[in-house]
């Protein structure tokens, strides 16, 4: 194998990884927007308006649903928001979206946070 062929293979692998990363980011951004919209539709933006995950209409797809239907990754987006502290929970297991934390996370975060969290709309 010549040096030129090795360089071509390395460039191809890097390009494929970049495409995978871009598609993952775009998919996560779309699903985060859908999760935020679900919170806003149910007015679950503070502790008093908190709702259960089932009330949001977000659930993990079972094996057969993933085969037959289009993949629904909103549960991963919700998990990301919970891990980031943007979605908080009550003692009774209900959750709500904290917009102040969301915008602070976007403002103080890295490129990924600024890309996938929607910009402030007010």
Residue, then its C-alpha position, 0 to 999 in steps of 0.5 A: x500500500x502506497x502512502x497516497x492510498x493510506x492518505x486517501x483512506x484516512x481522509x475517507x474515514x475522517x469524512x465519514x466520521x464528520x458526516x456521521x457527527x453532522x447527521x447526529x447533531x441535526x437529528x438531536x437538534x430536531x428532536x430537542x425542538x420537538x421536546x421543547x414544543x411538547x413542554x410549551x404546548x402543555x405549559x410545563x415551564x415551571x414546577x407548578x405546571x410539571x407533567x409526567x413523561x407519559x403526558x408529554x407523549x414521549x416514550x421509548x419505542x419497543x423493538x417492533x415499532x423501531x422496525x416498522x415505524x420511523x425512529x423516534x429519538x425524542x426520549x434521547x433528546x429528553x434524556x440529554x435535556x435532563x442530564x444538562x439540567x434543563x429539564x427538572x423534576x418534582x418529588x412526585x416524578x413530574x418534570x418541567x422545562x426550565x427556560x432560564x437554564x436552557x438559555x444559560x446552557x446555550x449561552x455558556x456552552x460549547x459549539x454543540x450546546x449552541x447548535x442544538x439548543x434553539x436560540x432565545x425567542x423573546 
